[in-house]
């Protein structure tokens, strides 16, 4: 097995450029997306909605005894001793113990975030077509566990499949400077197609083998309301959390043109139908329009290809 090339370890040489002004210039916006494989929007999202969801998630963690009681809930300070009494396996896969994560997945306001008008409009402009928000919404919770590794360089396509034209929207539920572990993007990397992978102990379990691409990393400090969106082949990674016991909360939502294929698994809740059926997620919800909305659409369904996820590592 070959080692991961040094270009994964290079410091970022680019900073994010705000694409909000380009929403009024669709062709220019698409040109930047075509060049870089991602777009960063400053202050695009409703901050009050984000704060509400942040508080709801942190309150669940408070109930589990994982927050430092000396701080206000909304500060998001973890109880280091309580967190590290739990085995590392409790934080792999979903970031927190599964039963806790199921409580987070049942928060109606969390799923509502994926349908924010400004976010949907940005994707309509980018795609030039109607948008399908994937219902499999993912909450990313990074706890202060001493053995936890940052998410490695990877591509989303191997985990979601369907059409490669699927884009991810990632945004923090709170200010997220570089030191807290925001996402960095390898500019233009999506043009290389699906890359080989090797095993890794971070979230997702797989790291892309970059084969000395002559590309540059871009990163930036995220403030509440900022969002980065990127193509499913775009290589990206999380920076390490260097802010002690601060918990990083963020959202991973996926979008695609409605007429293109979608993998059947993307129509399930995060965790899968057997472990978390929609009936359990929707219990007590008020807004019926958020429930099963995709069943009314003429979707083109695709099947999972295990060879995509576990393709052989490329030797550099």
Order of alpha helices (4+ residues) and beta strands (2+ residues): beta-alpha-beta-alpha-alpha-alpha-alpha-alpha-beta-beta-alpha-beta-beta-beta-beta-beta-beta-beta-beta-beta-alpha-beta-alpha
